[in-house]
Structure formats: C-alpha cells, structure tokens
C-alpha cells in the first residue's frame, strides 16, 4: 500500500499537511541563509566584520561580561554543533534520514550562541530552553543583527505584529511557495514563519491555562484577562528555533524523511543550516570581541586551532572560525 504510514498518521490527526510541513521547514532556512548573505556577506570574515560594526553601534558603552569560561565554553559548543552540520553537508547528498538529527545540531548550535551572547552582555540566564527563548526575546532581540532581530510584538488580545526593526515595510510571503530567492520573498517567508510561531505560542499559553484554570474557554472577562496577562509580550528568533527543533523531532519530523519526492533537497537544506548556524556563532564571537574580551577571543581561536580534535584533517575553508 502506498503511503501506509501517512494514512495511519491521519487516522489520529487529519489536520496534518505534509507538503506544507516540509516546504515551510525548508523555506524558513533558505530565507534565513539568503538574508544573512545578502546583509552581511558570504564569507564568515565579512560576516564577523559586519556584526562587529553592528555591535559597536548598539552597544556604544563598555560591556561588563560574565566569567569568560561561561562565554567561551558556550561558544565552543556552538562551534562543534555547526561543524557537525558542515560535515553532514559535505558527506551526505540524498540521505534524508540525517535531517532530524541535523536540525537538533542546528538548534543547539544557535542555543549555545545565545548563551554566549548573554554572557558577553553580563546577563545570567537559567540553562533551559524556555528561559533562553524568553530572555532572548526580551533582552537580546533588539540588539541582534538582521535577521536574528525578528520580533513579533503582542498588540492586544491574540493579535501580534511581526516585523524586522530595520525593514518595517517588509510583508509576509507564503511559505508554501517555491522560494524565488529575492529580498522580498526572503523577508516575507521569515515573517510568515514568525507569525505562525506567535500563533503557536498563543495556542500553547491558552492550552496551559485551560488545563489549570476553572474555566473552559475564553469568553468571560476574567478568562480573557488571564489569557492576556500570560501571553508572551514578544516572540522572537529563539522562540522560532526551539519550535523548529520540536517540529523536526515530533509533529513534522516524518515529512523530512518520508515519501519519494524532493530527496535532492537534502544536501541544500544541510548547507542552509550550516550557513545559519555559522552566522549565529560568528555573531556571538563578534559580541565577545566587542566586550572587554578581545584578548580572550584571540586566545580562544588559537586554542581551537590547537586542540579541536580532527582539525588537522580539515581544509582552510572548513575552518570558518578563522576571522581575525
């Protein structure tokens, strides 16, 4: 029987739309990669210099970082996650079954970049996913380079306004379409994904309230007030990243590996994730360099060159952290 597993899945959840699930997952990463290169350059050295200029502008005063071990251990974990993606992009072509675990590597690479950036700006955050994505949205998002500064802001009731601070005129573009590789579509797809996540976190908040509260819907005034009080004020990049990982492992993971079509997209998807994770690492490295840790950044990069196991087998192009 063709697509037996999909038929079985639909028996439990007939709202699944596999084509959209796969296309939106792939297109969000394509759009992020496009915007990163378009805004900051194709090489990590160009991106580092661009991020450094950005952080000098948004953090004109001297930063007071946390201890350097926290910052650089997080950076190192971000680096190894990104290197895992680099190896996958190099060695796999059509092996779609690597994609769910690759998305996990991507997520933890950007997660540890965020932890490092908290440290560079002197902020202590609990090491758990919810604390990180909430604090990122509240305390880091506005200072991030494009497109990591995407933000959906709560307006009223269940309404959010999604935008790029530097490009407020950008509007949504359907994630279900083929990505035409234009600035308009790239920004639009990222905003569409952001808006979808704002709706998801709204649903999640409401679901948690209903499970614990004494009311069964949000028709009453007291229910609406409780909903509005608990809705996130901001949904940002790390909110999207956390859900991206979750979808790949649970609800939408099957569509990355199941079916006959689109197997050739695997290598390109891995390349896209590699570029985005590298940029997150480079941004965190630039922020550490902007803080009073320039000397430590140099020592860190030299130490990676010396002590990263397997570095001797890598080409110069693969050693993307060499930006100084």
Helices and strands as residue ranges (DSSP letters): H 4-12, H 18-40, H 44-58, H 68-91, G 96-98, H 99-120, H 129-135, I 136-140, G 141-143, E 151-156, E 159-163, H 183-212, H 221-230, E 234-236, H 237-249, H 254-257, H 265-290, H 294-307, G 311-313
